[in-house]
């Protein structure tokens, strides 16, 4: 009987430990999601953007997604400024593609890039460190122009 109680107590302790680890996994998943997004501001309009700062995330981008809400997007972060080309492979909706300088200034805009434009590759007219993808029509709605500032969070 004593060994049964010992085994039962160990089982109960194991269940509590596993539940505790599951809870911590959930919070780390939540923290990971938060760490993968940033808030940017364009002409007093705030956007929550997913951060694509690894080759894997940059390759996947928004492909396969069905849509973005009006205040969502994705920002591609590169190690150094360059002439980064973008295409609409596996995209299911149109987007505005906005290239930004290291200082967060708009250097090039492609409006309403359509999925059917693939395999065309869109390039900026000058080097950019960041590329922002937003729902089609956003650049026009905000009257976004070359030279406009996009407020990026520190450390991005």
C-alpha positions as CSV (number, residue, x, y, z in Angstrom):
1,X,0.0,0.0,0.0
2,X,2.8,2.4,0.9
3,X,4.4,1.9,-2.6
4,X,1.0,2.6,-4.2
5,X,0.8,5.9,-2.4
6,X,4.3,6.8,-3.4
7,X,3.7,6.0,-7.1
8,X,0.4,7.9,-6.9
9,X,2.1,11.0,-5.4
10,X,4.8,10.9,-8.0
11,X,2.1,10.7,-10.7
12,X,0.3,13.7,-9.3
13,X,3.5,15.7,-9.0
14,X,4.4,14.8,-12.6
15,X,0.9,16.0,-13.8
16,X,1.4,19.3,-12.0
17,X,4.9,19.8,-13.5
18,X,3.7,19.0,-17.0
19,X,0.8,21.4,-16.7
20,X,3.2,24.1,-15.4
21,X,5.5,23.5,-18.4
22,X,2.6,23.7,-20.8
23,X,1.5,27.0,-19.3
24,X,5.0,28.4,-19.7
25,X,5.2,27.1,-23.2
26,X,2.0,29.0,-24.0
27,X,3.4,32.2,-22.6
28,X,6.6,31.8,-24.5
29,X,4.6,31.2,-27.7
30,X,2.6,34.3,-27.0
31,X,5.8,36.3,-26.3
32,X,7.3,34.9,-29.5
33,X,4.3,36.1,-31.4
34,X,4.6,39.6,-29.9
35,X,8.4,39.6,-30.6
36,X,7.6,38.8,-34.2
37,X,5.5,41.9,-34.7
38,X,6.1,45.7,-34.5
39,X,4.0,48.8,-34.5
40,X,4.9,51.3,-37.2
41,X,3.3,54.7,-37.9
42,X,2.7,56.2,-41.3
43,X,1.1,59.7,-41.4
44,X,-0.5,59.2,-37.9
45,X,-1.9,55.8,-38.9
46,X,-0.7,52.8,-36.8
47,X,0.0,49.4,-38.4
48,X,0.9,46.1,-36.7
49,X,3.4,44.5,-39.0
50,X,4.9,41.0,-38.8
51,X,8.7,41.1,-38.9
52,X,10.4,39.1,-41.6
53,X,14.1,39.3,-40.6
54,X,15.4,35.9,-41.5
55,X,15.9,34.3,-44.9
56,X,13.1,31.7,-44.1
57,X,10.6,34.4,-43.1
58,X,11.6,36.7,-46.0
59,X,11.2,33.8,-48.5
60,X,7.7,32.9,-47.2
61,X,6.5,36.5,-46.8
62,X,2.7,36.8,-47.1
63,X,2.5,33.9,-49.6
64,X,-0.5,31.6,-49.1
65,X,-2.3,34.1,-46.8
66,X,-5.9,35.0,-47.7
67,X,-5.8,38.6,-46.7
68,X,-4.6,41.4,-44.4
69,X,-6.8,43.7,-42.4
70,X,-6.6,47.4,-43.1
71,X,-4.1,48.0,-40.3
72,X,-1.8,45.0,-40.8
73,X,1.2,44.3,-42.9
74,X,4.7,42.8,-43.1
75,X,8.0,44.4,-42.9
76,X,11.1,42.8,-44.4
77,X,14.3,43.7,-42.5
78,X,17.6,43.3,-44.3
79,X,21.1,43.5,-42.7
80,X,22.2,46.2,-45.1
81,X,20.6,48.5,-47.7
82,X,20.3,47.0,-51.2
83,X,18.2,46.7,-54.3
84,X,15.8,44.0,-53.1
85,X,13.4,42.6,-55.6
86,X,9.9,41.3,-54.7
87,X,7.5,39.2,-56.6
88,X,3.9,37.9,-56.0
89,X,4.7,34.1,-56.0
90,X,1.8,32.2,-54.2
91,X,0.1,35.5,-53.3
92,X,-3.7,35.4,-53.0
93,X,-4.4,39.2,-52.8
94,X,-3.0,42.5,-54.1
95,X,-0.6,44.6,-52.0
96,X,1.3,47.9,-52.0
97,X,5.0,47.3,-51.7
98,X,7.0,50.2,-50.1
99,X,10.8,50.3,-50.0
100,X,12.3,52.3,-47.1
101,X,15.7,53.7,-46.5
102,X,17.8,52.9,-43.4
103,X,16.3,56.1,-41.9
104,X,12.7,55.0,-42.6
105,X,12.1,57.2,-45.6
106,X,10.0,56.0,-48.5
107,X,12.3,55.5,-51.5
108,X,10.0,53.6,-53.9
109,X,6.4,52.4,-54.1
110,X,4.7,49.8,-56.2
111,X,0.9,50.2,-55.8
112,X,-1.6,47.4,-56.2
113,X,0.8,44.6,-57.1
114,X,-1.4,41.8,-58.2
115,X,-0.9,38.0,-57.8
116,X,-1.2,37.5,-61.5
117,X,1.9,39.7,-62.1
118,X,4.1,36.7,-61.1
119,X,6.8,36.1,-62.3
120,X,7.5,39.8,-62.7
121,X,10.0,41.1,-60.1
122,X,9.5,44.6,-58.7
123,X,12.7,46.5,-57.8
124,X,13.2,49.9,-56.1
125,X,14.7,52.8,-57.8
126,X,17.3,53.2,-55.0
127,X,18.7,51.1,-52.2
128,X,16.4,50.2,-49.3
129,X,17.0,48.5,-45.9
130,X,13.3,47.7,-45.3
131,X,10.4,46.7,-47.5
132,X,6.9,47.1,-46.2
133,X,3.9,45.2,-47.6
134,X,0.5,46.6,-46.9
135,X,-3.0,45.9,-48.3
136,X,-3.5,47.3,-51.8
137,X,-4.8,50.9,-51.7
138,X,-3.1,51.8,-48.5
139,X,-0.5,54.0,-50.3
140,X,-3.2,56.0,-52.1
141,X,-5.4,56.2,-49.0
142,X,-2.5,57.8,-47.0
143,X,-1.3,59.8,-50.0
144,X,2.1,58.2,-49.5
145,X,4.9,59.7,-51.5
146,X,8.6,59.3,-52.0
147,X,10.4,60.9,-49.1
148,X,7.6,60.4,-46.5
149,X,8.7,59.1,-43.1
150,X,7.6,55.8,-41.7
151,X,8.2,55.7,-37.9
152,X,9.9,52.4,-37.1
153,X,10.5,51.1,-33.6
154,X,14.0,51.3,-32.2
155,X,16.1,48.2,-32.8
156,X,14.3,47.2,-36.0
